[in-house]
Amino acid sequence: MKQFGIASSASLLVVLLSAWPSRTIADRASQARDPEAEFEQIVQLLAVSEGQVVADVGAGGGSWAFRLAGRVGARGRVYATEVKGPQVRGMRQVVRARGLENVEVIFGSQQDMGLPANCCDGLLLRLVYHAFDKPALMRDSMRRAMQPGGLVLVVDFRPSPDQLTRDMNDAGFERVRFIEGWQGRQGIFAALFRKGASLSREGRL
Ligand SMILES: C[S@@+](CC[C@H](N)C(=O)[O-])C[C@H]1O[C@@H](n2cnc3c(N)ncnc32)[C@H](O)[C@@H]1O
């Protein structure tokens, strides 16, 4: 019994230690150094324009989604997805308080982002991809949600850019831009993918 206690405490410690560094990196990086400049670069890479439909996946407190809402305007739409209840409730409160009629907050899951099929011209995944429990299912979900030719911007530090590119290629996305040292941050990259125009059911071109 005592042995089991020691063994389970040791495994708990291993789990905590392995989760700690990536949480710290993500938490630190999620505080933008220059939010305005970063937002402009996001908008430019995703080619966001008035009337478009875009999604902020893993929107957290919603600051990027709310900014995007101003850019797509009243004729456009922003979906803000989250898997955590407090974040979903927090964003819904802001949406109500500010009367952001073009923002819809979606309670997603680790299997499915919960977005309508073919809804989106652009997807922003800022510091969320590394946290996916089931990345392959999330890539399937992305493919379903994207219009052909739509753009996906992944800003993250994990997996490696090569691994991410291979996995996204297999899911039917081609890499069109890559930036190392996103917004002057060592170890954070931005990778922009485009969904292929004609895909098989499996997502291969
Ligand atoms: C480090 S925060 C980044 C928040 C925001 N994107 C930003 O850049 O400020 C990652 C967020 O992704 C959410 N998340 C994790 N897995 C998710 C999934 N499969 N779908 C949607 N959100 C997810 C977490 O709950 C967390 O709020």
The ligand as a MOL file (V3000), in Angstrom:
LIG
                    3D

  0  0  0     0  0            999 V3000
M  V30 BEGIN CTAB
M  V30 COUNTS 27 29 0 0 0
M  V30 BEGIN ATOM
M  V30 1 C -2.3580 29.2240 -24.0670 0
M  V30 2 S -4.0670 29.5050 -24.2500 0 CHG=1
M  V30 3 C -4.0740 30.6050 -25.6630 0
M  V30 4 C -5.3100 31.4470 -25.7210 0
M  V30 5 C -5.3800 32.3900 -26.9330 0
M  V30 6 N -5.3970 31.6370 -28.1760 0
M  V30 7 C -4.2310 33.3660 -26.9330 0
M  V30 8 O -3.3870 33.2780 -27.8190 0
M  V30 9 O -4.2060 34.2290 -26.0550 0 CHG=-1
M  V30 10 C -4.7010 27.9540 -24.9680 0
M  V30 11 C -6.2160 27.8440 -24.8950 0
M  V30 12 O -6.6320 26.7760 -25.7470 0
M  V30 13 C -7.7140 26.0860 -25.1230 0
M  V30 14 N -7.8060 24.7360 -25.7360 0
M  V30 15 C -7.0550 23.6430 -25.5120 0
M  V30 16 N -7.4340 22.6270 -26.3170 0
M  V30 17 C -8.4580 23.0930 -27.0760 0
M  V30 18 C -9.2840 22.5310 -28.1020 0
M  V30 19 N -9.1490 21.2710 -28.5250 0
M  V30 20 N -10.2330 23.3100 -28.6690 0
M  V30 21 C -10.4100 24.6010 -28.2730 0
M  V30 22 N -9.6650 25.1840 -27.2860 0
M  V30 23 C -8.7010 24.4420 -26.7070 0
M  V30 24 C -7.3480 26.1200 -23.6600 0
M  V30 25 O -8.4980 25.9350 -22.8600 0
M  V30 26 C -6.7390 27.5220 -23.5040 0
M  V30 27 O -7.7060 28.4820 -23.1510 0
M  V30 END ATOM
M  V30 BEGIN BOND
M  V30 1 1 1 2
M  V30 2 1 2 3
M  V30 3 1 2 10
M  V30 4 1 3 4
M  V30 5 1 4 5
M  V30 6 1 5 6
M  V30 7 1 5 7
M  V30 8 2 7 8
M  V30 9 1 7 9
M  V30 10 1 10 11
M  V30 11 1 11 12
M  V30 12 1 11 26
M  V30 13 1 12 13
M  V30 14 1 13 14
M  V30 15 1 13 24
M  V30 16 1 14 15
M  V30 17 1 14 23
M  V30 18 2 15 16
M  V30 19 1 16 17
M  V30 20 1 17 18
M  V30 21 2 17 23
M  V30 22 1 18 19
M  V30 23 2 18 20
M  V30 24 1 20 21
M  V30 25 2 21 22
M  V30 26 1 22 23
M  V30 27 1 24 25
M  V30 28 1 24 26
M  V30 29 1 26 27
M  V30 END BOND
M  V30 END CTAB
M  END
